[in-house]
Amino acid sequence: MAPADAPPRSRHLLVVDDDDRIRELLKEYLARAGFRVTTAAGGAPARRLMETLDFDLAVFDVMMPGEDGFSLTRWLREQRGPAGRTPVLMLTARGESEARIEGLKTGADDYLAKPFEPEELLLRIEAILRRAQDRPAPDAVLTLGRCRFDPDRGELTCDGEPVRLTEAEVALLRQLARNPHEPVDRLELARDTVDPSGRAVDVQVTRLRRKIEDDPKAPRYLQTVRGVGYRLAPD
């Protein structure tokens, strides 16, 4: 279906790019496809917009003066509530695999290298929005067998009784709860810890398994994904 013939959509997109020409071209194309589109020329105005408006998806350029797209995505993922869960598609001229991996590790949902076909951009946006719609809300209480975790409150109960968690354990569970059933890179989990090697995360996972799992040596809910990191698998 051509963008001009696409059905109307009420979904609101934020496009952040320091190149005026690209920013306006993207706005025009996505608006023709039926999206509401708001634009920003850099990280600072984008932050102000995201602090006051709700967006269904954000498109970030990576190479921008001042704050780049990686930093902007990290900031967004640290926000509480729906804002922190806003899907992100990164656009950049840096197409090498290291840059793509860095973008995904910061919390981006997809990565598209410039130059790109406008139709591919539209298809990727639609795919991300479909996945986001099917994903359980991370702020919903998650059931882990006999235990329940409330990401918003940072509270864990097992058999109806509160279980004490350290601040680091709450932060780790919240990170995993943002994308239940999906593996999260171990080094990304370790980014805000005192030990960026990931060993501190391994210790926290071991302690959490003792609190959550019926058999910590054969975990059902806090799973290891070999070569990647960990995954939270609620009921």
C-alpha positions, 0 to 999 in steps of 0.5 A, spaced: 500 500 500 502 506 498 503 511 503 498 516 500 493 510 500 494 508 507 488 508 512 488 514 517 492 513 524 492 516 530 499 514 533 504 519 534 511 519 532 517 523 534 523 524 529 529 527 532 534 529 527 539 535 526 539 535 519 533 540 517 532 537 510 532 530 513 527 531 518 522 535 514 522 529 509 521 524 514 515 528 517 512 529 510 513 522 508 510 519 515 505 524 515 502 522 508 502 515 511 497 517 516 501 518 523 501 524 527 509 527 527 512 532 531 520 533 530 526 536 534 532 538 532 536 535 537 537 532 544 535 537 549 528 539 545 527 532 544 527 531 552 522 537 553 517 534 548 518 527 551 517 530 558 510 533 556 507 529 551 506 521 550 509 518 543 507 511 540 514 511 537 521 515 537 525 516 531 532 518 533 538 520 529 545 517 532 550 522 530 548 529 532 551 535 535 551 535 543 547 529 545 547 523 540 542 518 539 545 513 544 545 518 550 538 520 548 535 513 548 539 511 555 535 517 558 529 515 555 529 508 558 531 511 565 524 514 565 518 511 569 512 509 567 509 509 559 515 514 557 520 509 559 517 504 554 517 508 548 519 504 542 525 507 539 528 506 532 535 509 530 537 512 524 544 513 522 550 513 517 554 508 521 552 502 519 557 497 521 555 492 526 559 495 532 554 501 532 548 497 531 550 493 537 551 499 541 544 502 539 541 495 541 544 495 547 542 502 549 535 500 549 533 501 541 528 497 538 531 497 531 536 500 527 536 502 520 542 505 516 542 511 512 541 511 506 534 507 506 528 506 502 522 510 505 518 504 504 523 500 509 522 505 514 515 505 514 515 497 514 520 497 520 516 502 524 509 498 523 513 492 525 515 495 532 509 498 533 505 491 532 511 488 537 509 494 542 502 492 542 503 485 543 508 486 549 505 486 556 505 492 560 511 492 564 508 496 570 503 490 570 504 486 576 508 480 574 506 473 576 512 468 578 509 462 580 508 463 588 511 470 587 509 476 584 513 482 582 510 489 582 515 493 577 512 500 579 512 499 586 519 495 586 515 490 591 516 482 591 511 478 595 511 470 595 506 466 598 503 473 600 508 475 604 513 481 602 520 479 600 526 484 602 530 486 596 536 490 595 536 497 591 540 493 586 535 487 586 529 492 585 533 495 579 535 488 576 528 486 576 525 492 573 530 492 567 528 485 566 521 486 567 521 491 561 521 486 556 518 479 559 520 473 555 526 477 552 533 476 553 537 482 556 544 483 555 548 482 561 553 488 560 547 492 559 544 490 566 551 491 569 551 498 566 549 502 572 553 497 577 559 498 580 562 492 576 561 493 569 564 486 567 557 483 569 560 479 575 555 484 580 549 482 576 551 474 576 551 475 584 544 479 584 541 473 580 543 468 584 540 471 590 534 473 587 533 466 584 534 464 592 528 468 593 523 467 587 525 460 585 523 453 588 529 450 585 534 455 584 539 451 581 534 449 575 531 456 575 524 457 571 523 464 572 529 468 572 533 464 566 540 464 563 541 465 556 547 463 554 552 468 550 547 473 552 545 475 559 538 473 562 531 473 561 525 474 566 519 469 564 513 470 568 507 466 568 
